[in-house]
Amino acid sequence: MLYVEQLFKSLQPLYDQPWFPYALGCIGLLFAYSIFKTLNSLPKLVMYPIIGTTCVIVCMNWVYNRNEPELITSIVDAIAPFLHTKM
């Protein structure tokens, strides 16, 4: 755990750089692509429940914390009365 703390402390000056969010976005896209390729090699009976469960967890997290993207706020507003929220 000490190594992780040292890593984050050494990366702290990068957070203020204007290119940093784009670099994280590119790394995230590469990670998502590799996960997709890995799941694509699995049988469809295994792949679809994993993808569906991940989507449900992300959506429920958005409803609970109300930190969804602005594009889908109206959809989350319709779902929110039926689920628990932090607020």
PDB file as gemmi writes it, atoms N, CA and C in Angstrom:
CRYST1    1.000    1.000    1.000  90.00  90.00  90.00 P 1                      
ATOM      1  N   MET A   1       0.821  -1.194   0.000  1.00  0.00           N  
ATOM      2  CA  MET A   1       0.000   0.000   0.000  1.00  0.00           C  
ATOM      3  C   MET A   1       0.866   1.259   0.000  1.00  0.00           C  
ATOM      4  N   LEU A   2       2.038   1.152   0.569  1.00  0.00           N  
ATOM      5  CA  LEU A   2       2.949   2.291   0.609  1.00  0.00           C  
ATOM      6  C   LEU A   2       3.370   2.708  -0.798  1.00  0.00           C  
ATOM      7  N   TYR A   3       3.540   1.720  -1.681  1.00  0.00           N  
ATOM      8  CA  TYR A   3       3.932   2.031  -3.056  1.00  0.00           C  
ATOM      9  C   TYR A   3       2.839   2.801  -3.784  1.00  0.00           C  
ATOM     10  N   VAL A   4       1.598   2.461  -3.520  1.00  0.00           N  
ATOM     11  CA  VAL A   4       0.477   3.157  -4.165  1.00  0.00           C  
ATOM     12  C   VAL A   4       0.417   4.604  -3.691  1.00  0.00           C  
ATOM     13  N   GLU A   5       0.612   4.824  -2.399  1.00  0.00           N  
ATOM     14  CA  GLU A   5       0.614   6.193  -1.873  1.00  0.00           C  
ATOM     15  C   GLU A   5       1.755   7.011  -2.477  1.00  0.00           C  
ATOM     16  N   GLN A   6       2.916   6.405  -2.596  1.00  0.00           N  
ATOM     17  CA  GLN A   6       4.050   7.109  -3.199  1.00  0.00           C  
ATOM     18  C   GLN A   6       3.783   7.411  -4.670  1.00  0.00           C  
ATOM     19  N   LEU A   7       3.129   6.486  -5.365  1.00  0.00           N  
ATOM     20  CA  LEU A   7       2.803   6.708  -6.770  1.00  0.00           C  
ATOM     21  C   LEU A   7       1.857   7.888  -6.923  1.00  0.00           C  
ATOM     22  N   PHE A   8       0.805   7.942  -6.099  1.00  0.00           N  
ATOM     23  CA  PHE A   8      -0.147   9.044  -6.195  1.00  0.00           C  
ATOM     24  C   PHE A   8       0.486  10.380  -5.806  1.00  0.00           C  
ATOM     25  N   LYS A   9       1.384  10.367  -4.840  1.00  0.00           N  
ATOM     26  CA  LYS A   9       2.076  11.607  -4.475  1.00  0.00           C  
ATOM     27  C   LYS A   9       2.989  12.083  -5.600  1.00  0.00           C  
ATOM     28  N   SER A  10       3.616  11.155  -6.294  1.00  0.00           N  
ATOM     29  CA  SER A  10       4.490  11.557  -7.400  1.00  0.00           C  
ATOM     30  C   SER A  10       3.684  12.033  -8.608  1.00  0.00           C  
ATOM     31  N   LEU A  11       2.453  11.553  -8.759  1.00  0.00           N  
ATOM     32  CA  LEU A  11       1.600  11.981  -9.875  1.00  0.00           C  
ATOM     33  C   LEU A  11       0.818  13.256  -9.573  1.00  0.00           C  
ATOM     34  N   GLN A  12       0.844  13.717  -8.352  1.00  0.00           N  
ATOM     35  CA  GLN A  12       0.074  14.896  -7.946  1.00  0.00           C  
ATOM     36  C   GLN A  12       0.334  16.131  -8.816  1.00  0.00           C  
ATOM     37  N   PRO A  13       1.574  16.462  -9.194  1.00  0.00           N  
ATOM     38  CA  PRO A  13       1.780  17.645 -10.051  1.00  0.00           C  
ATOM     39  C   PRO A  13       1.156  17.510 -11.441  1.00  0.00           C  
ATOM     40  N   LEU A  14       0.906  16.290 -11.884  1.00  0.00           N  
ATOM     41  CA  LEU A  14       0.321  16.094 -13.211  1.00  0.00           C  
ATOM     42  C   LEU A  14      -1.163  16.452 -13.256  1.00  0.00           C  
ATOM     43  N   TYR A  15      -1.839  16.446 -12.113  1.00  0.00           N  
ATOM     44  CA  TYR A  15      -3.279  16.681 -12.092  1.00  0.00           C  
ATOM     45  C   TYR A  15      -3.645  18.058 -12.632  1.00  0.00           C  
ATOM     46  N   ASP A  16      -2.760  19.024 -12.522  1.00  0.00           N  
ATOM     47  CA  ASP A  16      -3.046  20.381 -12.974  1.00  0.00           C  
ATOM     48  C   ASP A  16      -2.719  20.597 -14.449  1.00  0.00           C  
ATOM     49  N   GLN A  17      -2.129  19.623 -15.093  1.00  0.00           N  
ATOM     50  CA  GLN A  17      -1.763  19.772 -16.500  1.00  0.00           C  
ATOM     51  C   GLN A  17      -3.014  19.685 -17.379  1.00  0.00           C  
ATOM     52  N   PRO A  18      -3.106  20.510 -18.434  1.00  0.00           N  
ATOM     53  CA  PRO A  18      -4.314  20.503 -19.275  1.00  0.00           C  
ATOM     54  C   PRO A  18      -4.475  19.231 -20.102  1.00  0.00           C  
ATOM     55  N   TRP A  19      -3.408  18.510 -20.363  1.00  0.00           N  
ATOM     56  CA  TRP A  19      -3.491  17.305 -21.176  1.00  0.00           C  
ATOM     57  C   TRP A  19      -3.802  16.065 -20.353  1.00  0.00           C  
ATOM     58  N   PHE A  20      -3.781  16.174 -19.031  1.00  0.00           N  
ATOM     59  CA  PHE A  20      -3.922  15.002 -18.165  1.00  0.00           C  
ATOM     60  C   PHE A  20      -5.271  14.296 -18.318  1.00  0.00           C  
ATOM     61  N   PRO A  21      -6.420  15.017 -18.370  1.00  0.00           N  
ATOM     62  CA  PRO A  21      -7.690  14.303 -18.562  1.00  0.00           C  
ATOM     63  C   PRO A  21      -7.752  13.549 -19.889  1.00  0.00           C  
ATOM     64  N   TYR A  22      -7.140  14.112 -20.927  1.00  0.00           N  
ATOM     65  CA  TYR A  22      -7.137  13.435 -22.224  1.00  0.00           C  
ATOM     66  C   TYR A  22      -6.286  12.165 -22.178  1.00  0.00           C  
ATOM     67  N   ALA A  23      -5.173  12.240 -21.469  1.00  0.00           N  
ATOM     68  CA  ALA A  23      -4.322  11.059 -21.327  1.00  0.00           C  
ATOM     69  C   ALA A  23      -5.056   9.966 -20.556  1.00  0.00           C  
ATOM     70  N   LEU A  24      -5.749  10.350 -19.481  1.00  0.00           N  
ATOM     71  CA  LEU A  24      -6.528   9.363 -18.734  1.00  0.00           C  
ATOM     72  C   LEU A  24      -7.648   8.789 -19.586  1.00  0.00           C  
ATOM     73  N   GLY A  25      -8.263   9.627 -20.420  1.00  0.00           N  
ATOM     74  CA  GLY A  25      -9.311   9.144 -21.314  1.00  0.00           C  
ATOM     75  C   GLY A  25      -8.781   8.125 -22.306  1.00  0.00           C  
ATOM     76  N   CYS A  26      -7.610   8.386 -22.867  1.00  0.00           N  
ATOM     77  CA  CYS A  26      -6.997   7.440 -23.806  1.00  0.00           C  
ATOM     78  C   CYS A  26      -6.647   6.124 -23.111  1.00  0.00           C  
ATOM     79  N   ILE A  27      -6.107   6.225 -21.916  1.00  0.00           N  
ATOM     80  CA  ILE A  27      -5.787   5.013 -21.155  1.00  0.00           C  
ATOM     81  C   ILE A  27      -7.069   4.243 -20.839  1.00  0.00           C  
ATOM     82  N   GLY A  28      -8.132   4.964 -20.489  1.00  0.00           N  
ATOM     83  CA  GLY A  28      -9.413   4.318 -20.217  1.00  0.00           C  
ATOM     84  C   GLY A  28      -9.979   3.624 -21.437  1.00  0.00           C  
ATOM     85  N   LEU A  29      -9.858   4.256 -22.612  1.00  0.00           N  
ATOM     86  CA  LEU A  29     -10.333   3.622 -23.844  1.00  0.00           C  
ATOM     87  C   LEU A  29      -9.532   2.361 -24.170  1.00  0.00           C  
ATOM     88  N   LEU A  30      -8.224   2.420 -23.983  1.00  0.00           N  
ATOM     89  CA  LEU A  30      -7.401   1.227 -24.206  1.00  0.00           C  
ATOM     90  C   LEU A  30      -7.778   0.109 -23.238  1.00  0.00           C  
ATOM     91  N   PHE A  31      -8.029   0.472 -21.986  1.00  0.00           N  
ATOM     92  CA  PHE A  31      -8.435  -0.517 -20.989  1.00  0.00           C  
ATOM     93  C   PHE A  31      -9.786  -1.121 -21.356  1.00  0.00           C  
ATOM     94  N   ALA A  32     -10.748  -0.271 -21.758  1.00  0.00           N  
ATOM     95  CA  ALA A  32     -12.070  -0.768 -22.140  1.00  0.00           C  
ATOM     96  C   ALA A  32     -11.977  -1.679 -23.361  1.00  0.00           C  
ATOM     97  N   TYR A  33     -11.127  -1.322 -24.318  1.00  0.00           N  
ATOM     98  CA  TYR A  33     -10.949  -2.159 -25.508  1.00  0.00           C  
ATOM     99  C   TYR A  33     -10.364  -3.519 -25.137  1.00  0.00           C  
ATOM    100  N   SER A  34      -9.391  -3.536 -24.240  1.00  0.00           N  
ATOM    101  CA  SER A  34      -8.796  -4.814 -23.846  1.00  0.00           C  
ATOM    102  C   SER A  34      -9.795  -5.669 -23.075  1.00  0.00           C  
ATOM    103  N   ILE A  35     -10.607  -5.039 -22.236  1.00  0.00           N  
ATOM    104  CA  ILE A  35     -11.650  -5.787 -21.522  1.00  0.00           C  
ATOM    105  C   ILE A  35     -12.663  -6.339 -22.515  1.00  0.00           C  
ATOM    106  N   PHE A  36     -13.050  -5.527 -23.509  1.00  0.00           N  
ATOM    107  CA  PHE A  36     -13.999  -5.976 -24.520  1.00  0.00           C  
ATOM    108  C   PHE A  36     -13.447  -7.167 -25.292  1.00  0.00           C  
ATOM    109  N   LYS A  37     -12.182  -7.106 -25.680  1.00  0.00           N  
ATOM    110  CA  LYS A  37     -11.578  -8.222 -26.407  1.00  0.00           C  
ATOM    111  C   LYS A  37     -11.529  -9.476 -25.537  1.00  0.00           C  
ATOM    112  N   THR A  38     -11.241  -9.306 -24.261  1.00  0.00           N  
ATOM    113  CA  THR A  38     -11.199 -10.451 -23.358  1.00  0.00           C  
ATOM    114  C   THR A  38     -12.585 -11.062 -23.209  1.00  0.00           C  
ATOM    115  N   LEU A  39     -13.595 -10.210 -23.012  1.00  0.00           N  
ATOM    116  CA  LEU A  39     -14.958 -10.721 -22.881  1.00  0.00           C  
ATOM    117  C   LEU A  39     -15.457 -11.315 -24.186  1.00  0.00           C  
ATOM    118  N   ASN A  40     -15.005 -10.784 -25.302  1.00  0.00           N  
ATOM    119  CA  ASN A  40     -15.439 -11.284 -26.599  1.00  0.00           C  
ATOM    120  C   ASN A  40     -14.922 -12.699 -26.852  1.00  0.00           C  
ATOM    121  N   SER A  41     -13.827 -13.067 -26.209  1.00  0.00           N  
ATOM    122  CA  SER A  41     -13.295 -14.413 -26.380  1.00  0.00           C  
ATOM    123  C   SER A  41     -14.058 -15.433 -25.535  1.00  0.00           C  
ATOM    124  N   LEU A  42     -14.860 -14.966 -24.586  1.00  0.00           N  
ATOM    125  CA  LEU A  42     -15.664 -15.856 -23.754  1.00  0.00           C  
ATOM    126  C   LEU A  42     -16.934 -16.255 -24.495  1.00  0.00           C  
ATOM    127  N   PRO A  43     -17.581 -17.329 -24.073  1.00  0.00           N  
ATOM    128  CA  PRO A  43     -18.873 -17.671 -24.672  1.00  0.00           C  
ATOM    129  C   PRO A  43     -19.899 -16.570 -24.392  1.00  0.00           C  
ATOM    130  N   LYS A  44     -20.844 -16.401 -25.298  1.00  0.00           N  
ATOM    131  CA  LYS A  44     -21.832 -15.333 -25.163  1.00  0.00           C  
ATOM    132  C   LYS A  44     -22.692 -15.514 -23.912  1.00  0.00           C  
ATOM    133  N   LEU A  45     -22.891 -16.744 -23.483  1.00  0.00           N  
ATOM    134  CA  LEU A  45     -23.676 -17.007 -22.280  1.00  0.00           C  
ATOM    135  C   LEU A  45     -22.982 -16.462 -21.030  1.00  0.00           C  
ATOM    136  N   VAL A  46     -21.684 -16.317 -21.080  1.00  0.00           N  
ATOM    137  CA  VAL A  46     -20.918 -15.746 -19.970  1.00  0.00           C  
ATOM    138  C   VAL A  46     -20.730 -14.249 -20.166  1.00  0.00           C  
ATOM    139  N   MET A  47     -20.497 -13.826 -21.412  1.00  0.00           N  
ATOM    140  CA  MET A  47     -20.173 -12.434 -21.705  1.00  0.00           C  
ATOM    141  C   MET A  47     -21.341 -11.499 -21.407  1.00  0.00           C  
ATOM    142  N   TYR A  48     -22.544 -11.821 -21.875  1.00  0.00           N  
ATOM    143  CA  TYR A  48     -23.671 -10.907 -21.722  1.00  0.00           C  
ATOM    144  C   TYR A  48     -24.084 -10.681 -20.264  1.00  0.00           C  
ATOM    145  N   PRO A  49     -24.114 -11.697 -19.403  1.00  0.00           N  
ATOM    146  CA  PRO A  49     -24.410 -11.397 -17.988  1.00  0.00           C  
ATOM    147  C   PRO A  49     -23.359 -10.516 -17.314  1.00  0.00           C  
ATOM    148  N   ILE A  50     -22.095 -10.673 -17.683  1.00  0.00           N  
ATOM    149  CA  ILE A  50     -21.054  -9.824 -17.101  1.00  0.00           C  
ATOM    150  C   ILE A  50     -21.249  -8.379 -17.530  1.00  0.00           C  
ATOM    151  N   ILE A  51     -21.503  -8.152 -18.815  1.00  0.00           N  
ATOM    152  CA  ILE A  51     -21.730  -6.793 -19.313  1.00  0.00           C  
ATOM    153  C   ILE A  51     -22.999  -6.210 -18.708  1.00  0.00           C  
ATOM    154  N   GLY A  52     -24.067  -7.001 -18.640  1.00  0.00           N  
ATOM    155  CA  GLY A  52     -25.326  -6.518 -18.067  1.00  0.00           C  
ATOM    156  C   GLY A  52     -25.195  -6.165 -16.599  1.00  0.00           C  
ATOM    157  N   THR A  53     -24.518  -7.004 -15.840  1.00  0.00           N  
ATOM    158  CA  THR A  53     -24.320  -6.733 -14.416  1.00  0.00           C  
ATOM    159  C   THR A  53     -23.499  -5.469 -14.211  1.00  0.00           C  
ATOM    160  N   THR A  54     -22.472  -5.286 -15.020  1.00  0.00           N  
ATOM    161  CA  THR A  54     -21.655  -4.075 -14.924  1.00  0.00           C  
ATOM    162  C   THR A  54     -22.480  -2.833 -15.220  1.00  0.00           C  
ATOM    163  N   CYS A  55     -23.313  -2.887 -16.252  1.00  0.00           N  
ATOM    164  CA  CYS A  55     -24.166  -1.736 -16.594  1.00  0.00           C  
ATOM    165  C   CYS A  55     -25.160  -1.432 -15.479  1.00  0.00           C  
ATOM    166  N   VAL A  56     -25.750  -2.461 -14.885  1.00  0.00           N  
ATOM    167  CA  VAL A  56     -26.703  -2.251 -13.792  1.00  0.00           C  
ATOM    168  C   VAL A  56     -26.005  -1.622 -12.590  1.00  0.00           C  
ATOM    169  N   ILE A  57     -24.813  -2.087 -12.256  1.00  0.00           N  
ATOM    170  CA  ILE A  57     -24.080  -1.525 -11.116  1.00  0.00           C  
ATOM    171  C   ILE A  57     -23.737  -0.064 -11.360  1.00  0.00           C  
ATOM    172  N   VAL A  58     -23.279   0.275 -12.572  1.00  0.00           N  
ATOM    173  CA  VAL A  58     -22.947   1.668 -12.886  1.00  0.00           C  
ATOM    174  C   VAL A  58     -24.194   2.539 -12.809  1.00  0.00           C  
ATOM    175  N   CYS A  59     -25.304   2.069 -13.376  1.00  0.00           N  
ATOM    176  CA  CYS A  59     -26.540   2.869 -13.354  1.00  0.00           C  
ATOM    177  C   CYS A  59     -27.070   3.050 -11.934  1.00  0.00           C  
ATOM    178  N   MET A  60     -27.022   2.011 -11.121  1.00  0.00           N  
ATOM    179  CA  MET A  60     -27.491   2.149  -9.742  1.00  0.00           C  
ATOM    180  C   MET A  60     -26.578   3.080  -8.955  1.00  0.00           C  
ATOM    181  N   ASN A  61     -25.295   3.078  -9.244  1.00  0.00           N  
ATOM    182  CA  ASN A  61     -24.373   4.011  -8.607  1.00  0.00           C  
ATOM    183  C   ASN A  61     -24.712   5.439  -9.002  1.00  0.00           C  
ATOM    184  N   TRP A  62     -25.050   5.657 -10.274  1.00  0.00           N  
ATOM    185  CA  TRP A  62     -25.450   6.990 -10.728  1.00  0.00           C  
ATOM    186  C   TRP A  62     -26.707   7.451 -10.014  1.00  0.00           C  
ATOM    187  N   VAL A  63     -27.676   6.557  -9.853  1.00  0.00           N  
ATOM    188  CA  VAL A  63     -28.919   6.936  -9.183  1.00  0.00           C  
ATOM    189  C   VAL A  63     -28.655   7.216  -7.710  1.00  0.00           C  
ATOM    190  N   TYR A  64     -27.851   6.392  -7.063  1.00  0.00           N  
ATOM    191  CA  TYR A  64     -27.606   6.565  -5.635  1.00  0.00           C  
ATOM    192  C   TYR A  64     -26.844   7.855  -5.350  1.00  0.00           C  
ATOM    193  N   ASN A  65     -25.790   8.116  -6.102  1.00  0.00           N  
ATOM    194  CA  ASN A  65     -24.961   9.299  -5.854  1.00  0.00           C  
ATOM    195  C   ASN A  65     -25.390  10.521  -6.642  1.00  0.00           C  
ATOM    196  N   ARG A  66     -26.273  10.340  -7.624  1.00  0.00           N  
ATOM    197  CA  ARG A  66     -26.740  11.417  -8.509  1.00  0.00           C  
ATOM    198  C   ARG A  66     -25.571  12.137  -9.166  1.00  0.00           C  
ATOM    199  N   ASN A  67     -24.656  11.368  -9.714  1.00  0.00           N  
ATOM    200  CA  ASN A  67     -23.512  11.934 -10.424  1.00  0.00           C  
ATOM    201  C   ASN A  67     -23.483  11.455 -11.875  1.00  0.00           C  
ATOM    202  N   GLU A  68     -24.673  11.290 -12.454  1.00  0.00           N  
ATOM    203  CA  GLU A  68     -24.774  10.811 -13.830  1.00  0.00           C  
ATOM    204  C   GLU A  68     -24.373  11.902 -14.818  1.00  0.00           C  
ATOM    205  N   PRO A  69     -24.043  11.534 -16.043  1.00  0.00           N  
ATOM    206  CA  PRO A  69     -23.773  12.548 -17.069  1.00  0.00           C  
ATOM    207  C   PRO A  69     -25.034  13.360 -17.368  1.00  0.00           C  
ATOM    208  N   GLU A  70     -24.860  14.619 -17.752  1.00  0.00           N  
ATOM    209  CA  GLU A  70     -26.009  15.499 -17.999  1.00  0.00           C  
ATOM    210  C   GLU A  70     -26.918  14.953 -19.090  1.00  0.00           C  
ATOM    211  N   LEU A  71     -26.372  14.197 -20.002  1.00  0.00           N  
ATOM    212  CA  LEU A  71     -27.131  13.673 -21.127  1.00  0.00           C  
ATOM    213  C   LEU A  71     -28.257  12.739 -20.683  1.00  0.00           C  
ATOM    214  N   ILE A  72     -28.049  11.996 -19.608  1.00  0.00           N  
ATOM    215  CA  ILE A  72     -29.064  11.028 -19.182  1.00  0.00           C  
ATOM    216  C   ILE A  72     -29.751  11.412 -17.874  1.00  0.00           C  
ATOM    217  N   THR A  73     -29.666  12.673 -17.482  1.00  0.00           N  
ATOM    218  CA  THR A  73     -30.293  13.111 -16.236  1.00  0.00           C  
ATOM    219  C   THR A  73     -31.797  12.879 -16.256  1.00  0.00           C  
ATOM    220  N   SER A  74     -32.451  13.096 -17.380  1.00  0.00           N  
ATOM    221  CA  SER A  74     -33.900  12.898 -17.441  1.00  0.00           C  
ATOM    222  C   SER A  74     -34.271  11.432 -17.239  1.00  0.00           C  
ATOM    223  N   ILE A  75     -33.464  10.521 -17.735  1.00  0.00           N  
ATOM    224  CA  ILE A  75     -33.728   9.093 -17.542  1.00  0.00           C  
ATOM    225  C   ILE A  75     -33.530   8.718 -16.082  1.00  0.00           C  
ATOM    226  N   VAL A  76     -32.470   9.218 -15.474  1.00  0.00           N  
ATOM    227  CA  VAL A  76     -32.198   8.917 -14.067  1.00  0.00           C  
ATOM    228  C   VAL A  76     -33.267   9.550 -13.179  1.00  0.00           C  
ATOM    229  N   ASP A  77     -33.765  10.737 -13.552  1.00  0.00           N  
ATOM    230  CA  ASP A  77     -34.854  11.355 -12.794  1.00  0.00           C  
ATOM    231  C   ASP A  77     -36.097  10.478 -12.803  1.00  0.00           C  
ATOM    232  N   ALA A  78     -36.344   9.774 -13.899  1.00  0.00           N  
ATOM    233  CA  ALA A  78     -37.507   8.893 -13.978  1.00  0.00           C  
ATOM    234  C   ALA A  78     -37.314   7.632 -13.141  1.00  0.00           C  
ATOM    235  N   ILE A  79     -36.083   7.154 -13.036  1.00  0.00           N  
ATOM    236  CA  ILE A  79     -35.798   5.924 -12.293  1.00  0.00           C  
ATOM    237  C   ILE A  79     -35.615   6.188 -10.803  1.00  0.00           C  
ATOM    238  N   ALA A  80     -35.129   7.351 -10.438  1.00  0.00           N  
ATOM    239  CA  ALA A  80     -34.722   7.664  -9.063  1.00  0.00           C  
ATOM    240  C   ALA A  80     -35.812   7.469  -8.014  1.00  0.00           C  
ATOM    241  N   PRO A  81     -37.096   7.773  -8.275  1.00  0.00           N  
ATOM    242  CA  PRO A  81     -38.084   7.573  -7.210  1.00  0.00           C  
ATOM    243  C   PRO A  81     -38.244   6.120  -6.769  1.00  0.00           C  
ATOM    244  N   PHE A  82     -37.845   5.176  -7.598  1.00  0.00           N  
ATOM    245  CA  PHE A  82     -38.030   3.765  -7.273  1.00  0.00           C  
ATOM    246  C   PHE A  82     -36.826   3.145  -6.580  1.00  0.00           C  
ATOM    247  N   LEU A  83     -35.709   3.858  -6.540  1.00  0.00           N  
ATOM    248  CA  LEU A  83     -34.481   3.332  -5.948  1.00  0.00           C  
ATOM    249  C   LEU A  83     -33.989   4.260  -4.841  1.00  0.00           C  
ATOM    250  N   HIS A  84     -33.102   3.748  -4.004  1.00  0.00           N  
ATOM    251  CA  HIS A  84     -32.547   4.545  -2.913  1.00  0.00           C  
ATOM    252  C   HIS A  84     -31.578   5.585  -3.457  1.00  0.00           C  
ATOM    253  N   THR A  85     -31.574   6.749  -2.825  1.00  0.00           N  
ATOM    254  CA  THR A  85     -30.600   7.780  -3.163  1.00  0.00           C  
ATOM    255  C   THR A  85     -29.924   8.265  -1.893  1.00  0.00           C  
ATOM    256  N   LYS A  86     -28.744   8.802  -2.039  1.00  0.00           N  
ATOM    257  CA  LYS A  86     -27.996   9.304  -0.893  1.00  0.00           C  
ATOM    258  C   LYS A  86     -28.598  10.602  -0.375  1.00  0.00           C  
ATOM    259  N   MET A  87     -29.184  11.376  -1.271  1.00  0.00           N  
ATOM    260  CA  MET A  87     -29.658  12.706  -0.911  1.00  0.00           C  
ATOM    261  C   MET A  87     -30.929  12.673  -0.142  1.00  0.00           C  
TER     262      MET A  87                                                      
END                                                                             
